[in-house]
Amino acid sequence: MRSSLSYFLRLSEQWARVIVLCMIVCGGITFMITTLTPKVYTAETTLGITIGGAPQYEPPQSGIAILYTLSQLIKRDVVLQPVAGRHHLTVAQLKDMVTTKPQSNTLTVLIDIDNNDPVSATQLSYEVTKSFVDYAINQIGTVVQFNIIKPTVPVNPSMPHPTQSALLGTLAGLILSLAAITTSEWINGRFPQKN
């Protein structure tokens, strides 16, 4: 037991520089890559839905079912086409930017747009929501009422996170260096043998 402990202490002293170097290199490379990656901003528009005069804070079960159906309709081509045309995008490009998130136990849907420009993300989020409301009113009629809460321009990017990525890269460097050391010691037959 004592020889194993002294062996591992000697091993950690011998390989300490390699471990630290691997951690610094992996963390640094990860930080550089995520710093150079284009920033993505997420703008979020809230769409409140009232069905047949029911208050938003007490959604009936049928209202929740309608909510999920409506949230799927937001990404239909007929809804996205007018917005895509105004912004010189294809419908497929705009569809890739849109995420809908129905909120549980409420009659609200969050419409998120991811874009490299925070102002464009905000504008697209609002316009997609407005286009959907116009479409829904023409198709559904007056059974459903909509309340749009305009998005604010995002200040911080939603991706990437260089510091978080660098920490994960540093952890990966530690794991890789320990795996390399273990493999090297095992191949050279220097692990202590049980007697």
C-alpha positions in Angstrom: 0.0 0.0 0.0 2.8 2.4 1.0 4.8 1.6 -2.2 1.7 2.3 -4.3 1.1 5.6 -2.7 4.8 6.6 -3.1 4.7 5.4 -6.7 1.6 7.6 -7.5 3.2 10.6 -5.8 6.4 10.2 -7.8 4.3 9.6 -11.0 2.3 12.9 -10.4 5.5 14.8 -9.9 7.0 13.3 -13.0 4.0 14.0 -15.2 2.8 17.3 -13.6 4.1 19.4 -16.4 2.5 17.3 -19.1 -0.9 17.4 -17.3 -0.7 21.2 -16.9 0.4 21.7 -20.5 -2.4 19.5 -21.9 -4.9 21.4 -19.8 -3.7 24.8 -20.9 -3.4 23.8 -24.6 -6.9 22.2 -24.7 -8.5 25.0 -22.8 -6.8 27.6 -24.8 -7.6 26.1 -28.2 -11.3 25.7 -27.2 -11.4 29.3 -25.9 -9.9 30.6 -29.2 -12.3 28.6 -31.4 -15.4 29.7 -29.5 -14.2 33.3 -29.4 -13.8 33.2 -33.2 -17.2 31.6 -33.7 -19.9 34.1 -34.8 -22.1 35.2 -32.0 -25.8 34.1 -32.1 -28.4 36.3 -30.5 -31.9 35.0 -29.5 -34.9 37.4 -29.5 -38.1 36.2 -27.9 -41.6 37.4 -28.6 -44.4 36.3 -26.3 -47.8 35.4 -27.8 -50.6 35.2 -25.3 -53.8 33.4 -26.4 -57.3 33.8 -25.1 -59.9 31.2 -26.3 -63.5 32.2 -26.2 -63.1 34.8 -23.5 -61.3 32.4 -21.1 -58.7 34.2 -19.0 -55.1 33.3 -19.7 -54.2 32.3 -16.2 -56.7 29.4 -16.2 -56.2 27.4 -19.4 -58.8 24.8 -20.1 -57.5 21.5 -21.3 -58.9 22.2 -24.8 -57.0 25.5 -24.7 -53.7 23.7 -24.1 -54.4 21.3 -27.0 -55.1 24.3 -29.3 -52.0 26.1 -28.0 -49.8 23.2 -29.1 -51.5 23.1 -32.5 -51.1 26.8 -33.0 -47.4 26.7 -32.0 -46.9 24.1 -34.8 -48.7 26.4 -37.3 -46.2 29.2 -36.6 -43.5 27.4 -38.7 -45.8 26.8 -41.7 -44.5 28.1 -45.0 -47.6 30.3 -45.5 -46.8 32.1 -42.3 -43.1 32.5 -42.9 -43.2 33.4 -46.6 -44.2 37.1 -46.3 -41.5 37.7 -43.6 -38.8 35.7 -45.5 -39.6 37.7 -48.7 -39.2 41.1 -46.9 -35.8 40.1 -45.4 -34.4 38.4 -48.6 -34.4 35.0 -46.9 -35.6 31.7 -48.1 -38.4 30.1 -46.1 -36.0 27.3 -45.2 -33.5 29.7 -43.8 -36.1 31.5 -41.7 -37.6 28.2 -40.6 -34.2 27.2 -39.3 -34.1 30.4 -37.2 -37.5 29.9 -35.6 -38.2 28.0 -32.4 -41.6 27.8 -30.8 -42.0 27.0 -27.1 -45.5 26.5 -25.7 -45.4 27.3 -22.0 -46.9 24.6 -19.8 -50.0 25.5 -17.8 -50.5 28.8 -19.6 -51.9 29.9 -22.9 -48.7 31.5 -24.1 -46.1 30.6 -26.8 -42.6 32.0 -26.9 -41.4 32.6 -30.5 -37.6 32.6 -30.6 -35.4 33.7 -33.5 -31.7 33.0 -33.6 -29.6 35.4 -35.7 -26.1 36.9 -35.8 -27.5 40.4 -35.5 -29.5 41.2 -32.4 -31.7 43.9 -34.1 -32.6 41.5 -37.0 -33.4 38.7 -34.5 -35.8 41.1 -32.7 -37.4 42.3 -35.8 -37.8 38.8 -37.3 -39.2 37.5 -34.1 -41.9 40.2 -34.0 -42.7 39.9 -37.7 -43.1 36.1 -37.6 -45.4 36.4 -34.7 -47.4 39.2 -36.4 -47.6 37.2 -39.6 -48.9 34.2 -37.7 -51.6 36.3 -35.9 -52.7 37.7 -39.3 -52.9 34.1 -40.7 -54.7 32.7 -37.7 -57.3 35.4 -37.6 -58.1 34.9 -41.3 -58.2 31.1 -40.9 -59.7 30.6 -37.4 -61.8 33.7 -37.0 -62.7 35.4 -33.7 -62.7 32.3 -31.5 -59.1 33.0 -30.5 -57.8 36.4 -29.4 -54.0 37.1 -29.5 -51.9 39.4 -27.4 -48.3 40.0 -28.7 -45.7 41.2 -26.2 -42.9 42.7 -28.3 -39.4 41.4 -27.8 -36.5 43.4 -26.5 -33.2 43.6 -28.4 -30.9 41.0 -26.8 -27.7 42.4 -25.3 -25.7 39.2 -24.7 -25.3 36.4 -27.2 -27.0 33.1 -26.5 -24.1 31.3 -28.1 -21.1 30.6 -27.9 -19.9 30.8 -24.3 -16.1 31.0 -24.5 -15.4 30.8 -20.8 -17.7 27.8 -20.3 -16.2 26.1 -23.4 -12.7 26.8 -22.1 -13.5 25.1 -18.8 -14.8 22.1 -20.6 -11.7 22.1 -22.9 -9.5 22.2 -19.8 -11.3 19.3 -18.3 -10.9 17.4 -21.6 -7.2 18.2 -21.4 -6.9 16.7 -17.9 -8.7 13.5 -19.0 -6.6 13.1 -22.1 -3.4 13.6 -20.2 -4.4 11.1 -17.5 -5.3 8.6 -20.2 -2.0 9.2 -22.0 0.0 8.8 -18.8 -1.9 5.6 -17.8 -1.4 4.1 -21.2 2.3 5.0 -21.2 2.9 3.5 -17.8 1.0 0.4 -18.6 2.8 -0.1 -21.9 6.2 0.3 -20.2 5.1 -2.1 -17.4 5.8 0.4 -14.6 2.5 0.0 -12.7 3.1 -1.5 -9.3 2.2 -5.2 -9.2 0.1 -6.8 -6.5 2.1 -9.3 -4.4 
